[in-house]
Amino acid sequence: MSKLLRLFRRATREEEGITGLETAIILIAFVVVATVFAFVVLSTGLFSAERGKEAVYAGLQKTRGTLELRGSVIANTDGTNVTTLVFDMANSAGGEPVNLDPAATSNKVVIDYRDADVNATNIAWTVAWLVGDADDLMEAGELAEITVDVSTQTLGANEPFALEVKPPLGGTMMIARTTPAGLDTVVDLH
């Protein structure tokens, strides 16, 4: 029995080195897991930053194509109803060129008309260039006069209405006005 007891004591003394080796392996495993976790966190952060940059650039592109109203809206009437609405339009500061060809079939500006009784989409309009370079693109520094045919809409006196000018890129330009109580041949709707 004493032989067995000595053998047992010797076996328990020799296990101290194994415990240190196991601890070193566990520490190395923790370092490897922490390294992998740090790599995943950094990769996710870089991916998120790239996605954020793409979103900012997409927003900038959308706002760069925005048109703006220059001056008043003029209503031409037949004495009873408005026949045409005329307004001047330009690109906003830093805006991208916008196709102002009313005959274009794609990538064109669409004008919608709305009042209390009518919601008409893609109504007829024409363009006359006041300042431009003889192409159909509204570019920086150019000014176009837009004439919208509303003769089929029966827009009379003292009626609110809205025009929505929708370029292919950029924000929609809203023009909301009310006709006066008395209609002259030419009315400035401010």
C-alpha positions in Angstrom: 0.0 0.0 0.0 2.8 2.4 0.7 4.1 1.7 -2.8 0.7 2.7 -4.2 0.6 5.8 -2.0 4.1 6.9 -3.3 3.0 6.3 -6.9 -0.1 8.4 -6.3 2.0 11.3 -4.8 4.4 11.2 -7.7 1.6 11.4 -10.2 0.0 14.4 -8.5 3.3 16.2 -8.4 3.9 15.8 -12.2 0.5 17.4 -13.1 1.6 21.0 -12.2 3.4 21.4 -15.6 0.3 20.3 -17.5 -1.8 23.0 -15.7 0.5 25.7 -16.9 0.4 24.4 -20.4 -3.4 24.3 -20.4 -3.5 27.9 -19.2 -1.1 29.0 -22.0 -3.3 27.3 -24.6 -6.5 28.9 -23.1 -4.8 32.4 -23.2 -3.7 31.9 -26.8 -7.2 30.9 -27.7 -8.6 34.1 -26.1 -6.1 36.2 -28.0 -7.1 34.5 -31.3 -10.8 34.9 -30.6 -10.2 38.6 -29.7 -8.2 39.1 -32.9 -11.0 37.6 -35.0 -13.6 39.7 -33.2 -11.6 42.9 -33.7 -11.3 42.1 -37.4 -15.0 41.5 -37.7 -15.8 44.8 -35.9 -13.3 46.8 -38.1 -14.7 45.2 -41.3 -18.3 46.0 -40.3 -17.3 49.6 -39.4 -15.6 50.1 -42.8 -18.6 48.5 -44.6 -21.0 50.8 -42.7 -18.9 53.9 -43.5 -18.8 53.0 -47.2 -22.6 52.5 -47.2 -23.0 55.9 -45.5 -20.9 57.6 -48.1 -23.0 56.0 -50.9 -26.2 57.3 -49.2 -24.7 60.8 -48.9 -23.7 60.8 -52.6 -27.1 59.5 -53.7 -28.7 62.3 -51.7 -26.5 64.9 -53.3 -27.2 63.6 -56.8 -30.9 63.8 -56.1 -30.8 67.4 -54.9 -28.5 68.6 -57.6 -31.2 68.2 -60.3 -33.6 70.5 -58.6 -35.3 73.3 -60.5 -36.5 76.5 -59.1 -39.1 79.2 -60.0 -37.8 82.6 -61.1 -40.3 85.4 -60.9 -44.1 85.3 -61.0 -46.6 83.0 -62.5 -48.6 84.6 -65.2 -52.1 83.4 -66.1 -53.5 84.2 -69.6 -57.3 84.0 -69.7 -60.2 84.2 -72.1 -62.0 86.5 -69.6 -63.8 83.6 -68.0 -61.2 80.8 -67.6 -57.4 80.5 -67.5 -56.0 79.1 -70.8 -52.3 79.1 -70.1 -49.9 79.5 -67.1 -46.5 80.9 -67.8 -43.5 80.9 -65.5 -39.7 81.2 -65.6 -37.6 78.3 -64.4 -33.8 77.9 -63.7 -31.5 75.3 -62.2 -30.8 75.7 -58.5 -27.2 76.5 -57.5 -25.0 73.5 -58.4 -27.8 71.6 -60.0 -27.2 68.9 -62.6 -28.5 69.6 -66.2 -32.2 68.7 -66.7 -33.7 67.7 -70.0 -36.4 70.3 -70.9 -37.5 68.8 -74.2 -41.4 68.4 -74.0 -41.3 65.9 -76.8 -38.8 63.5 -75.1 -40.1 60.1 -74.3 -37.8 59.3 -71.5 -35.7 61.2 -68.9 -38.0 64.2 -69.2 -39.7 66.7 -67.0 -43.4 65.9 -66.3 -45.8 68.6 -65.2 -49.0 67.7 -63.2 -52.0 69.9 -62.6 -54.3 69.8 -59.5 -57.3 71.8 -58.3 -60.4 70.9 -56.3 -62.0 69.1 -59.2 -59.2 67.9 -61.4 -56.0 65.8 -61.0 -54.3 65.8 -64.4 -50.9 64.2 -64.9 -48.3 64.8 -67.7 -50.2 67.8 -69.2 -49.0 69.6 -72.3 -46.3 72.3 -71.9 -43.8 74.2 -74.1 -40.5 75.8 -73.5 -39.0 79.1 -74.7 -35.4 79.7 -73.9 -34.7 83.2 -72.5 -31.1 82.5 -71.7 -29.5 79.3 -73.0 -27.1 77.6 -75.4 -29.5 76.2 -78.0 -29.7 72.7 -76.6 -32.6 71.1 -74.6 -30.7 70.9 -71.3 -31.4 73.3 -68.5 -27.8 74.0 -67.3 -26.3 76.5 -64.8 -26.9 80.1 -65.8 -29.8 79.3 -68.2 -33.4 80.5 -67.9 -36.4 79.0 -69.6 -40.0 80.2 -69.9 -42.5 77.4 -69.5 -46.0 77.7 -70.9 -48.5 75.2 -69.5 -51.8 74.6 -71.4 -54.6 74.5 -68.8 -57.5 75.3 -71.3 -59.1 71.9 -70.7 -59.0 72.2 -66.9 -61.7 74.9 -66.6 -59.8 77.0 -64.0 -62.0 80.0 -63.3 -61.9 83.0 -60.9 -61.1 82.6 -57.2 -59.9 79.0 -57.5 -56.8 77.5 -55.9 -54.6 75.2 -58.0 -51.2 73.6 -58.0 -48.6 72.7 -60.6 -46.0 70.0 -59.9 -42.9 70.2 -62.0 -41.1 66.8 -61.7 -37.6 66.5 -63.2 -36.2 63.0 -63.7 -33.7 63.5 -60.9 -34.1 65.9 -57.9 -36.9 67.3 -56.0 -40.3 68.2 -57.2 -41.0 72.0 -57.7 -44.5 72.9 -56.4 -46.3 76.0 -57.7 -49.5 76.6 -55.7 -51.5 79.7 -56.4 -55.1 81.0 -56.3 -56.7 82.9 -59.2 -58.1 86.3 -58.2 -61.8 87.1 -58.0 -61.8 89.0 -61.3 -59.9 87.6 -64.3 -58.3 90.1 -66.7 -56.7 88.9 -70.0 -53.3 88.7 -68.3 -53.1 88.1 -64.5 -49.9 88.1 -62.4 -50.3 85.4 -59.7 -47.2 86.6 -57.8 
